[in-house]
Amino acid sequence: MARIDLQKFSKEELQKIVAGCSDKTELAIRLGFKGISGQTIKKVAQLVEQHSISINHFDAAKKTKARRKYPIVKKNCPVCNNEFETQQRHPKETDTCSYICSNTYFAAIRHTKEANSKTSNSMIRLAEESGKSEIGVERVRIEGHIYKVYDKVCLKCNQSFKGQKDRKYCSQTCSAWIACHNKVPSFAEQTTMNILDELGIKLEQELMIGKWFIDFADIDRKIAIEIDGRYHDDPERKAKDAIKDNHLISQGWQVHRIKWKKLTKEFRQEVKDRLIKILNQSGV
């Protein structure tokens, strides 16, 4: 086999040939080599190094990539603009660089009015075509969504109303009343209850007036007694207490607040005397 004189190529000629090649094997063929071996590749590498020609654009895996069914391509994320790689035309080809960006990118598509309307219409159609009917159940459409509404009876006031399956009370007022009456009395309230029992006085507990509850109330004389623990010293709570007091006063109530302190024998007697004075009792 005839030897190839690599020195006959000038630097300019080599630069043009190298620029048109993608790897060392292709370069060796372009230079005239027939059989490609490791020794041939080594000679080609020495030649380009001798003339200081850059081969940074060579890609040894180009042929392998060309045979791939789903070639790897680079994209720029539409959300964060970071560059990332994905397999083109693959079933799992991605449009964004991460799940976080994906949620951001597709949120507008998933939750458009058209998408919500389509989902809602499908639900309504399936409900109508199912043929299933429940006694006392209606289907109502609110802001594009379908809900089941049942005939219910309020557990507090026994009034009839329509509501969803888990709803037990007809209004927030009834719900709040139940929640308040089911709560465990605080230590201060329990102690006040014991003192009232000693005095033989019966007052209504947690009486609801508007949206507020009175700790202890004499309904006939409209006397409201509030037991204030330490949390009533908070400025925000004080402002709420003032609004509550003004509302009760506007309804004809007398409001008395007892500031609770550390329970001692002396303070317990002080509370007892205060209750007697408020309720106009001359003695126990």
Backbone torsions as a table, in degrees:
resi	resn	phi	psi	omega
1	MET	NA	132.1	-177.4
2	ALA	-69.0	139.3	178.3
3	ARG	-77.4	145.2	-178.8
4	ILE	-98.8	126.8	179.5
5	ASP	-86.1	100.8	-178.6
6	LEU	-73.5	-17.7	-176.7
7	GLN	-76.1	-11.5	-179.2
8	LYS	-74.0	-14.7	179.8
9	PHE	-85.5	125.7	175.9
10	SER	-77.2	166.4	-179.4
11	LYS	-61.9	-39.0	-179.4
12	GLU	-64.9	-41.8	178.8
13	GLU	-64.3	-43.6	179.4
14	LEU	-62.2	-40.3	-179.6
15	GLN	-61.2	-40.6	178.9
16	LYS	-66.4	-42.2	-179.6
17	ILE	-65.9	-45.9	-179.8
18	VAL	-61.1	-40.0	-178.8
19	ALA	-62.2	-28.7	-178.7
20	GLY	-92.0	3.8	-179.9
21	CYS	-108.5	157.0	-179.9
22	SER	-111.0	-12.9	177.0
23	ASP	-157.0	175.0	-176.7
24	LYS	-68.5	-32.3	179.3
25	THR	-64.4	-45.7	178.5
26	GLU	-63.6	-37.2	179.1
27	LEU	-64.6	-41.9	180.0
28	ALA	-62.0	-40.6	178.9
29	ILE	-65.3	-41.4	179.6
30	ARG	-65.6	-27.3	179.6
31	LEU	-82.2	-9.4	174.7
32	GLY	113.6	1.5	179.8
33	PHE	-74.1	139.9	179.3
34	LYS	-93.7	-60.4	178.4
35	GLY	-93.0	128.3	-176.6
36	ILE	-100.0	123.5	177.9
37	SER	-134.1	178.2	178.2
38	GLY	-63.3	-35.9	179.3
39	GLN	-66.8	-37.5	178.4
40	THR	-64.3	-46.4	179.9
41	ILE	-60.9	-37.0	179.5
42	LYS	-65.2	-41.1	178.5
43	LYS	-63.6	-41.9	179.3
44	VAL	-62.7	-42.6	179.8
45	ALA	-63.4	-40.4	179.1
46	GLN	-65.4	-35.0	-178.6
47	LEU	-65.6	-48.8	-178.0
48	VAL	-68.8	-31.5	177.8
49	GLU	-69.2	-37.5	179.5
50	GLN	-62.0	-38.3	-179.3
51	HIS	-94.3	6.3	178.3
52	SER	54.9	47.5	179.3
53	ILE	-99.5	129.9	-177.9
54	SER	-74.7	134.1	174.7
55	ILE	-122.4	29.0	-178.1
56	ASN	-62.7	-22.2	-178.5
57	HIS	-83.5	-4.0	179.0
58	PHE	-67.1	138.9	179.3
59	ASP	-128.7	102.2	-175.5
60	ALA	-64.8	-24.5	-176.8
61	ALA	-98.5	14.0	-176.2
62	LYS	-59.7	-43.8	-178.1
63	LYS	-66.7	-39.6	178.3
64	THR	-63.1	-42.3	180.0
65	LYS	-65.1	-36.0	-178.6
66	ALA	-65.6	-27.3	-179.9
67	ARG	-84.7	-7.5	-178.2
68	ARG	-68.4	138.6	176.6
69	LYS	-69.0	-37.8	179.9
70	TYR	-121.4	86.6	-177.3
71	PRO	-62.5	148.1	177.9
72	ILE	-81.3	127.3	179.5
73	VAL	-124.0	158.7	177.8
74	LYS	-102.8	138.6	178.3
75	LYS	-133.0	163.2	172.3
76	ASN	-107.7	127.4	-178.6
77	CYS	-62.2	128.5	-179.5
78	PRO	-70.2	-11.8	-178.8
79	VAL	-96.5	-56.1	-176.7
80	CYS	-104.8	-4.8	177.8
81	ASN	65.8	14.8	175.5
82	ASN	-77.7	145.2	178.6
83	GLU	-81.9	138.7	178.7
84	PHE	-147.1	165.1	-179.3
85	GLU	-109.0	145.8	176.5
86	THR	-150.9	163.0	-179.3
87	GLN	-90.4	117.4	-176.1
88	GLN	-66.5	135.9	178.4
89	ARG	65.7	4.2	176.3
90	HIS	-71.9	147.1	178.5
91	PRO	-55.5	-26.8	-180.0
92	LYS	-106.1	24.3	175.6
93	GLU	-60.0	133.3	-175.4
94	THR	-104.8	152.6	177.3
95	ASP	-103.2	-14.3	-179.3
96	THR	-129.3	166.1	-173.4
97	CYS	-83.2	-17.0	-176.2
98	SER	-155.3	169.2	177.6
99	TYR	-64.4	-36.7	-179.6
100	ILE	-61.7	-47.8	178.6
101	CYS	-66.1	-34.5	179.3
102	SER	-63.1	-43.8	178.9
103	ASN	-62.1	-39.1	178.7
104	THR	-68.0	-44.1	-174.6
105	TYR	-67.4	-42.4	-174.6
106	PHE	-92.8	-6.0	-178.6
107	ALA	-59.3	-43.1	-178.2
108	ALA	-64.3	-31.1	-179.2
109	ILE	-77.3	-41.0	-175.9
110	ARG	-69.5	-33.3	-171.0
111	HIS	-114.1	31.0	174.6
112	THR	-72.7	163.9	178.3
113	LYS	-60.6	-37.2	-179.8
114	GLU	-64.8	-42.3	-179.7
115	ALA	-66.6	-43.7	178.8
116	ASN	-63.8	-40.9	179.3
117	SER	-64.5	-40.9	179.5
118	LYS	-62.4	-44.6	178.8
119	THR	-63.4	-44.9	-179.5
120	SER	-62.4	-44.3	179.7
121	ASN	-63.0	-36.7	178.4
122	SER	-65.2	-41.8	179.8
123	MET	-64.4	-42.1	179.3
124	ILE	-65.0	-43.3	-179.6
125	ARG	-62.3	-44.1	179.3
126	LEU	-64.4	-37.5	178.9
127	ALA	-65.7	-40.2	-179.4
128	GLU	-71.4	-34.9	-177.8
129	GLU	-81.4	-16.3	-176.8
130	SER	-67.5	-30.4	179.5
131	GLY	76.8	2.5	-179.9
132	LYS	-83.7	132.6	179.4
133	SER	-128.6	142.6	178.0
134	GLU	-121.1	137.1	-179.0
135	ILE	-66.3	131.8	178.1
136	GLY	73.8	19.3	-178.6
137	VAL	-119.1	132.0	175.5
138	GLU	-120.9	155.4	174.2
139	ARG	-111.8	122.7	-179.3
140	VAL	-119.4	152.0	-179.8
141	ARG	-111.7	120.1	-178.4
142	ILE	-126.5	117.6	179.1
143	GLU	50.7	45.7	174.5
144	GLY	83.1	-0.5	179.9
145	HIS	-114.5	151.1	-179.2
146	ILE	-104.9	134.1	-178.8
147	TYR	-130.3	149.1	172.8
148	LYS	-90.6	132.1	179.8
149	VAL	-121.3	128.7	-174.7
150	TYR	-109.2	156.2	170.2
151	ASP	-78.6	119.5	-174.6
152	LYS	-125.3	164.5	174.3
153	VAL	-127.2	125.1	-177.0
154	CYS	-63.6	130.2	-179.9
155	LEU	-71.9	-13.6	-179.8
156	LYS	-94.9	-56.0	-173.3
157	CYS	-106.4	-1.3	179.5
158	ASN	62.7	18.8	177.1
159	GLN	-82.8	145.2	177.5
160	SER	-79.2	142.4	177.2
161	PHE	-156.2	168.0	177.3
162	LYS	-109.5	131.9	-178.6
163	GLY	-159.8	174.4	178.9
164	GLN	-73.0	168.8	-167.0
165	LYS	-55.7	-41.9	-173.8
166	ASP	-87.8	-3.6	-176.5
167	ARG	-75.9	134.1	-175.5
168	LYS	-114.5	-18.6	-174.6
169	TYR	-126.0	150.0	-174.3
170	CYS	-77.4	-20.5	-176.3
171	SER	-153.2	168.8	176.4
172	GLN	-67.3	-28.5	178.9
173	THR	-62.3	-48.4	179.8
174	CYS	-66.3	-40.0	179.8
175	SER	-63.7	-43.2	-179.7
176	ALA	-66.8	-37.1	180.0
177	TRP	-63.0	-45.1	179.2
178	ILE	-63.2	-45.2	-178.8
179	ALA	-61.1	-40.3	-178.3
180	CYS	-69.3	-40.1	-177.7
181	HIS	-77.7	-17.6	178.2
182	ASN	-91.2	-6.0	-177.7
183	LYS	-76.6	154.7	178.6
184	VAL	-80.9	127.9	-179.3
185	PRO	-59.4	146.6	177.0
186	SER	-71.4	167.9	180.0
187	PHE	-60.0	-41.7	-180.0
188	ALA	-63.9	-42.6	180.0
189	GLU	-67.2	-39.2	179.3
190	GLN	-65.3	-40.4	178.3
191	THR	-64.4	-42.1	177.9
192	THR	-63.0	-39.0	176.7
193	MET	-60.9	-41.4	179.6
194	ASN	-64.5	-40.6	179.0
195	ILE	-64.9	-42.3	178.5
196	LEU	-63.0	-37.1	176.8
197	ASP	-64.2	-38.6	178.0
198	GLU	-63.8	-36.0	-179.9
199	LEU	-80.5	-9.6	-178.9
200	GLY	72.1	29.4	-177.6
201	ILE	-108.7	131.6	178.8
202	LYS	-110.5	117.3	177.7
203	LEU	-120.4	153.8	177.5
204	GLU	-75.7	131.2	179.0
205	GLN	-100.4	142.1	177.8
206	GLU	51.7	48.8	176.8
207	LEU	-73.6	130.8	-177.0
208	MET	-93.4	123.7	175.3
209	ILE	-124.8	110.5	-173.8
210	GLY	66.7	-125.1	177.8
211	LYS	-102.4	7.9	-177.9
212	TRP	-109.0	159.1	177.4
213	PHE	-119.4	137.1	177.3
214	ILE	-98.4	130.8	-177.5
215	ASP	-58.4	-54.0	177.5
216	PHE	-136.6	130.1	-174.6
217	ALA	-133.6	133.4	167.7
218	ASP	-94.7	100.3	-171.3
219	ILE	-66.3	-40.1	-176.0
220	ASP	-63.7	-42.5	-177.7
221	ARG	-99.1	2.5	179.7
222	LYS	53.1	54.6	176.1
223	ILE	-110.0	122.2	179.9
224	ALA	-109.2	128.2	179.7
225	ILE	-117.7	121.6	-179.2
226	GLU	-111.7	132.0	176.9
227	ILE	-100.8	114.2	-173.7
228	ASP	-103.3	113.2	173.7
229	GLY	-81.4	-171.3	-175.2
230	ARG	-63.8	-31.6	-176.9
231	TYR	-67.1	-13.7	177.1
232	HIS	-76.0	-8.0	176.9
233	ASP	-80.8	-13.2	178.7
234	ASP	-63.6	132.2	-177.0
235	PRO	-54.5	-40.7	-179.8
236	GLU	-66.1	-39.9	178.8
237	ARG	-68.5	-37.6	178.0
238	LYS	-60.4	-40.7	179.8
239	ALA	-63.5	-41.6	178.8
240	LYS	-66.4	-39.5	177.9
241	ASP	-62.2	-38.1	179.7
242	ALA	-64.7	-40.8	178.2
243	ILE	-64.0	-42.9	179.2
244	LYS	-62.5	-45.6	-179.8
245	ASP	-61.2	-44.1	-179.8
246	ASN	-61.6	-38.9	178.9
247	HIS	-65.8	-44.1	-179.6
248	LEU	-64.4	-41.7	179.0
249	ILE	-62.9	-39.0	178.6
250	SER	-65.5	-21.4	177.8
251	GLN	-93.7	7.3	175.9
252	GLY	92.0	14.7	-178.7
253	TRP	-92.8	147.9	168.1
254	GLN	-95.0	128.1	-176.4
255	VAL	-111.0	124.9	177.8
256	HIS	-123.7	128.5	179.9
257	ARG	-113.7	130.2	177.5
258	ILE	-108.8	115.5	-179.6
259	LYS	-79.2	120.1	-175.3
260	TRP	-81.1	136.5	178.1
261	LYS	-121.7	-176.1	176.2
262	LYS	-61.9	130.3	-174.3
263	LEU	-74.6	114.1	173.0
264	THR	-127.3	173.3	178.8
265	LYS	-61.9	-40.2	-179.0
266	GLU	-67.7	-43.2	-178.4
267	PHE	-69.1	-34.8	178.1
268	ARG	-62.4	-40.6	177.9
269	GLN	-67.7	-34.9	177.7
270	GLU	-62.7	-42.5	178.3
271	VAL	-64.5	-42.0	-179.7
272	LYS	-60.9	-45.9	179.0
273	ASP	-64.5	-38.1	-179.7
274	ARG	-65.3	-40.9	179.4
275	LEU	-65.4	-40.9	178.6
276	ILE	-61.4	-43.4	-178.4
277	LYS	-66.0	-43.2	-178.9
278	ILE	-62.5	-42.1	-174.1
279	LEU	-92.4	10.3	175.8
280	ASN	57.9	41.1	177.7
281	GLN	-96.7	139.7	-179.9
282	SER	-90.1	-13.5	-179.8
283	GLY	179.5	178.0	-179.3
284	VAL	-81.9	NA	NA
